[in-house]
Amino acid sequence: MSFPPIKEQIDLIKRNTVEILPEEELVKKLEKSLLENKQLRIKLGCDPSRPDLHIGHGVVLQKLRDFQDLGHKAILIVGDFTAMIGDPSGKSKTRPALSLEETRINGKTYFEQASKILLEKDLEIRYNSEWLDKMTFSEVIKLASNYTVAQILERDDFTKRMTSKTPISLHELLYPLTQAMDSVAIKSDVELGGTDQTFNLLVGRAIQEAYKMESQCIITCELLEGTDGVEKMSKSLNNAICFTDSPRDIFGKTMSIPDKLIYKYFALCTMLKDNELAEIKKQIDNPSTNPRNLKVRLAFELVKKYYDEESAKSAQEEFENIFVKKEVPDDIPEIELDLSVIKLVTLIKSNNLAPSSSEAIRLIKHGGVSIDGEKITDDKHIIKADKNFILKVGKRKFLKVLIKK
């Protein structure tokens, strides 16, 4: 087993990280690893409460991959047991608990998606029910005795909930401690997480010390705003670019991000080298640069990362055909209508081009619906068709409507 020099390791580890706590301890761990020719154990906990991964999750997964590339052991912990508690980080109310079966199903999906970034080599996958479900009540009491209520309540989200008199369930106070026990169980040297996880990661250090272990270092990564440019990326907010999105959708969604996020997405979500990122930054700072051209490059890189180069080329070609040359894709779905008179809202909703009638109405009013290239902004529009036509909804959804004679 061989590892790169310490400086080379630190340079890669620092890339796209917010904090390394404490950095001098990490350097010592790396030096010891090099001296003893022994891998560090790098922990990342994943929450299987939702099975869909998006490129925001990809930021910290990429950091775990960086450690793999440096020769260290990546340990992905599926919180099947802790998901039954629900991570209260950033939450304004108690989260609904999941069953162990639900978390296991979601966890399996998580692995399949994470493999788009992580190497199977030097990867250990564990479920934290392995140790947490076996703890006796006396062991839980011993664990809880190592942390005070005052320390737990220092969390911003708990403080805000107390101030607003929003209930905090007792089991939520145990969440940081159970996550910390994961670090004890797998003897982690380093734990990764988003900046919203800093409190939990620091508890892990304290509990390892209480259990007479060498404390882990913690590394936090930036949180990624979604395609709306405002809220943190989340599928529930409909602003996510998911690992499982088609190449077409990854490309199209990327093209819709605000210009202010172009560089951040390049830096956090692509595999470009530092010199390439410097060139991107130079282009962004140049007033004559068309942001659209940079987004095309960004979309290409994202599809290439989560699929392959051929898929990226096809997605770009299709995008150019649809949005630049105003052509309609070849493989759009078709339906036949017996009636030549139908409400536009009904046609959109009944063919799943919008999740609800209200969303269909919103799209129509905002100019997001067209028939044969002509925008329709009247939400009460009645289609009286005597010939086939192409319906376009939003930026990427098409439907060919065939009128039965």
C-alpha positions in Angstrom: 0.0 0.0 0.0 1.3 3.5 -0.9 0.1 7.0 -0.2 1.0 10.3 -1.8 3.2 12.8 0.1 1.4 14.7 3.0 1.3 18.0 1.1 -0.3 16.4 -1.9 -2.9 14.7 0.3 -3.7 17.9 2.2 -4.1 19.9 -1.0 -6.7 17.5 -2.4 -8.5 17.2 1.0 -8.8 21.0 1.3 -10.3 21.3 -2.2 -14.0 22.3 -1.8 -14.0 22.0 2.0 -15.3 24.7 4.4 -13.6 23.5 7.6 -11.1 20.9 8.8 -11.3 20.6 12.6 -8.7 20.5 13.9 -6.4 20.6 10.9 -3.2 20.0 12.8 -4.6 16.7 14.1 -5.5 15.6 10.6 -1.9 16.3 9.5 -0.7 14.1 12.4 -3.1 11.3 11.4 -1.9 11.5 7.8 1.8 11.4 9.0 1.1 8.4 11.2 -0.8 6.7 8.3 2.2 7.2 6.0 4.7 6.0 8.7 2.7 2.9 9.5 1.5 2.3 5.9 -2.0 2.1 7.3 -5.2 3.5 5.8 -7.3 6.1 7.6 -10.9 5.2 8.2 -13.1 7.9 6.6 -16.7 8.0 7.7 -19.7 9.4 5.9 -23.2 8.8 7.3 -26.1 8.8 4.9 -29.8 9.4 5.8 -32.0 6.8 4.0 -35.2 8.7 4.8 -35.3 9.7 1.1 -33.9 7.3 -1.5 -33.1 10.0 -4.1 -29.6 11.4 -4.3 -28.9 14.7 -6.0 -25.8 16.5 -7.0 -25.8 18.4 -3.6 -25.2 15.0 -2.0 -22.5 14.5 -4.7 -20.4 17.2 -3.1 -19.6 15.3 0.1 -19.6 11.9 -1.7 -16.9 13.3 -4.0 -14.8 14.3 -0.9 -15.2 10.7 0.3 -14.0 9.6 -3.2 -11.0 12.0 -2.8 -9.9 10.0 0.2 -10.3 6.8 -1.7 -8.1 8.2 -4.4 -5.5 8.9 -1.8 -5.5 5.3 -0.7 -7.7 5.5 2.4 -10.7 3.4 3.5 -14.2 4.9 2.8 -16.9 3.8 5.2 -20.5 4.6 4.2 -22.9 4.2 7.1 -26.5 3.9 6.3 -28.5 5.2 9.2 -31.2 2.7 9.1 -31.6 2.8 12.9 -31.1 6.6 13.3 -33.6 7.2 10.5 -36.2 5.8 12.8 -35.4 8.9 15.0 -35.0 11.4 12.2 -32.1 13.9 12.0 -33.4 17.1 13.6 -30.7 19.2 11.9 -32.3 22.3 10.4 -35.8 21.0 11.1 -38.5 23.2 12.6 -40.6 20.3 13.8 -40.3 16.6 14.7 -39.7 14.4 11.7 -42.0 11.4 11.1 -40.2 8.1 11.9 -39.6 5.4 9.3 -39.7 1.7 9.8 -36.5 -0.3 9.6 -37.8 -2.0 6.4 -38.4 1.4 4.7 -34.9 2.6 5.7 -33.3 -0.7 4.3 -35.1 -0.3 1.0 -34.0 3.3 0.7 -30.5 2.4 1.8 -30.1 -0.1 -1.0 -31.1 2.6 -3.5 -28.6 4.9 -1.9 -25.7 2.5 -2.5 -26.7 2.0 -6.1 -26.7 5.7 -6.8 -23.5 6.5 -4.7 -21.6 4.0 -6.8 -21.7 6.6 -9.6 -19.0 8.4 -7.6 -17.4 6.0 -5.1 -15.0 3.1 -5.9 -16.1 -0.4 -4.8 -12.4 -0.9 -3.9 -11.7 0.5 -0.4 -15.4 0.9 0.4 -17.0 -0.5 3.5 -20.8 -0.3 3.8 -22.4 -0.7 7.2 -25.9 -0.3 8.7 -25.9 1.3 12.1 -28.6 -1.0 13.4 -25.7 -3.5 13.6 -24.6 -1.9 16.9 -27.4 0.6 17.9 -30.2 -2.0 17.9 -28.1 -4.2 20.2 -27.5 -1.6 22.9 -29.1 -2.3 26.3 -30.9 0.3 28.2 -28.0 0.6 30.7 -25.6 1.2 27.7 -27.9 3.9 26.4 -27.8 5.6 29.9 -24.0 5.3 30.0 -23.9 6.9 26.5 -26.3 9.8 27.5 -24.2 10.4 30.7 -21.4 11.7 28.6 -23.2 14.8 27.3 -25.2 17.4 29.0 -28.7 18.8 28.2 -27.2 22.3 28.0 -24.7 21.1 25.4 -27.4 19.4 23.3 -29.6 22.5 23.4 -26.8 24.7 22.0 -27.9 23.5 18.6 -29.5 26.4 16.7 -32.5 24.4 15.5 -33.3 23.3 19.1 -32.9 26.9 20.4 -35.2 28.3 17.7 -37.8 25.6 18.4 -37.7 26.3 22.2 -38.0 30.0 21.5 -41.0 29.5 19.3 -42.5 26.9 21.8 -42.4 24.2 19.1 -42.2 20.8 20.7 -39.0 18.9 20.8 -39.4 15.2 21.4 -37.0 13.6 23.9 -35.8 11.0 21.3 -34.6 13.8 19.1 -32.0 14.8 21.8 -30.5 11.4 21.4 -29.9 11.7 17.7 -26.4 13.4 17.9 -25.4 10.8 20.5 -26.5 7.8 18.3 -24.6 9.3 15.3 -21.6 9.7 17.6 -21.8 6.0 18.5 -21.4 5.2 14.8 -17.9 6.8 15.1 -17.1 4.7 18.1 -18.3 1.5 16.5 -16.3 1.8 13.3 -13.4 3.6 14.9 -13.4 6.5 12.4 -10.4 8.7 12.0 -12.2 11.4 10.0 -15.9 12.1 9.5 -17.4 14.1 6.6 -20.6 16.1 6.4 -22.3 19.2 5.2 -21.9 22.5 7.2 -25.4 21.7 8.6 -23.8 18.6 10.3 -21.0 20.4 12.2 -22.7 20.0 15.6 -23.3 16.3 15.1 -19.8 15.7 13.9 -18.3 17.5 16.9 -20.4 15.4 19.3 -18.8 12.4 17.6 -15.4 13.7 18.7 -16.5 14.2 22.3 -18.1 10.7 22.6 -15.1 8.9 21.1 -13.0 10.7 23.7 -15.4 9.6 26.4 -15.0 6.0 25.2 -11.2 6.3 25.5 -10.6 6.5 21.8 -8.6 8.9 19.6 -11.0 11.6 18.5 -11.9 11.8 14.8 -11.2 14.9 12.8 -14.2 16.5 11.0 -14.4 17.9 7.5 -17.3 19.9 6.3 -18.3 20.7 2.7 -20.5 23.5 1.3 -24.2 23.1 0.9 -25.4 23.5 -2.7 -28.3 25.7 -3.6 -30.9 24.2 -5.9 -31.7 25.3 -9.4 -33.9 28.1 -8.0 -30.7 29.7 -6.6 -32.3 30.3 -3.2 -33.1 27.1 -1.2 -30.7 24.3 -0.4 -31.1 21.6 -3.1 -33.9 19.2 -2.2 -36.2 17.0 -4.3 -39.1 18.0 -2.1 -38.5 21.7 -3.1 -38.5 20.7 -6.8 -35.1 22.3 -7.3 -32.8 19.3 -7.5 -30.7 17.7 -10.2 -30.9 14.0 -9.2 -28.4 11.2 -10.0 -31.3 9.3 -11.5 -32.5 12.1 -13.8 -32.2 11.3 -17.5 -29.2 12.9 -19.4 -31.8 15.1 -21.1 -33.2 16.3 -17.7 -29.8 16.8 -16.1 -28.8 19.0 -19.1 -32.1 20.9 -19.2 -32.2 21.6 -15.4 -28.6 22.7 -15.4 -29.4 25.2 -18.2 -32.0 26.7 -15.9 -29.8 27.6 -12.9 -29.2 31.3 -12.1 -26.0 32.8 -13.6 -24.6 33.5 -10.1 -24.3 29.8 -9.4 -22.4 28.8 -12.5 -18.9 28.8 -10.9 -20.1 27.2 -7.7 -21.6 24.3 -9.7 -18.4 24.0 -11.7 -16.3 23.9 -8.6 -18.4 21.7 -6.4 -20.0 19.3 -8.9 -17.6 18.6 -11.8 -14.3 16.9 -12.1 -12.5 19.9 -13.8 -8.9 20.5 -12.7 -7.8 23.7 -10.9 -6.4 25.2 -14.1 -9.7 24.5 -16.0 -11.7 26.1 -13.1 -9.4 29.2 -13.3 -10.2 29.5 -16.9 -13.9 29.2 -16.2 -13.6 32.0 -13.6 -11.8 34.2 -16.0 -14.6 33.7 -18.6 -17.3 34.5 -15.9 -15.5 37.7 -15.0 -15.3 38.8 -18.7 -18.5 40.9 -19.5 -18.4 39.7 -23.1 -19.0 36.1 -22.1 -22.4 34.7 -22.7 -23.4 32.8 -19.5 -25.5 30.4 -21.7 -22.3 29.0 -23.2 -20.8 28.3 -19.8 -24.0 26.5 -18.8 -23.8 24.3 -21.8 -20.2 23.3 -20.8 -21.4 22.8 -17.2 -24.4 20.7 -18.3 -22.1 18.6 -20.5 -19.7 17.9 -17.6 -22.5 16.9 -15.2 -24.1 14.4 -17.7 -20.6 13.1 -18.4 -20.0 12.6 -14.7 -23.2 10.8 -13.9 -23.5 8.9 -17.2 -20.8 9.1 -19.9 -19.4 11.3 -22.6 -21.6 9.8 -25.3 -24.7 10.6 -23.3 -23.4 14.1 -22.7 -22.9 14.7 -26.4 -26.4 13.3 -27.2 -28.0 15.5 -24.5 -26.2 18.6 -25.8 -27.2 17.9 -29.4 -30.9 17.4 -28.4 -30.8 20.6 -26.3 -29.4 22.5 -29.2 -32.1 21.1 -31.5 -35.0 21.9 -29.2 -34.0 25.2 -27.8 -31.6 26.8 -30.3 -32.9 25.4 -33.6 -36.5 25.2 -32.2 -36.8 21.6 -33.4 -39.0 19.0 -31.7 -37.3 15.8 -30.5 -37.9 12.6 -32.5 -39.0 10.3 -29.7 -41.9 12.3 -28.0 -44.9 10.4 -26.8 -48.1 10.3 -28.9 -51.8 10.1 -28.0 -55.0 9.8 -30.1 -58.0 12.0 -29.3 -61.5 10.9 -30.2 -62.7 14.4 -29.5 -61.4 17.4 -31.3 -62.6 19.7 -28.5 -60.9 19.5 -25.1 -59.8 21.9 -22.4 -56.1 22.6 -22.5 -55.7 22.2 -18.7 -57.4 18.8 -18.9 -55.1 17.7 -21.7 -52.0 18.7 -19.8 -53.1 17.1 -16.5 -54.5 13.9 -17.9 -51.2 13.2 -19.8 -49.0 13.9 -16.7 -47.4 17.0 -18.3 -48.1 18.8 -15.0 -48.6 17.2 -11.5 -51.9 19.1 -11.0 -54.5 21.2 -12.7 -53.3 24.2 -10.6 -49.8 23.7 -11.8 -51.0 23.4 -15.4 -52.9 26.7 -15.0 -49.8 28.4 -13.6 -47.7 27.2 -16.5 -50.2 28.4 -19.1 -50.5 31.9 -17.4 -46.7 32.2 -17.3 -46.2 31.5 -21.0 -44.9 28.0 -20.5 -47.4 26.2 -22.9 -47.5 26.3 -26.7 -49.3 24.5 -29.5 -47.4 24.1 -32.7 -45.0 26.8 -31.5 -47.7 29.4 -30.6 -47.8 30.3 -26.9 -51.2 29.9 -25.1 -51.7 32.1 -22.0 -55.4 31.7 -21.5 -55.9 29.1 -18.8 -59.5 28.5 -20.0 -58.3 27.8 -23.6 -60.4 25.2 -25.4 -58.6 23.2 -28.1 -60.8 22.8 -31.2 -58.5 20.8 -33.4 -59.1 19.3 -36.8 -55.5 18.2 -37.4 -52.6 16.8 -35.5 -50.6 19.1 -33.3 -47.5 19.3 -31.0 -48.1 20.4 -27.4 -45.1 21.7 -25.5 -45.3 22.2 -21.7 -42.5 23.8 -19.8 -39.0 23.6 -21.3 -38.7 19.9 -21.9 -42.1 18.2 -22.2 -43.7 17.5 -25.6 -46.8 15.6 -26.6 -47.9 14.7 -30.2 -51.6 14.8 -30.4 -53.2 12.8 -33.2 -56.8 13.6 -34.0 -59.0 10.7 -35.0 -60.9 11.4 -38.2 
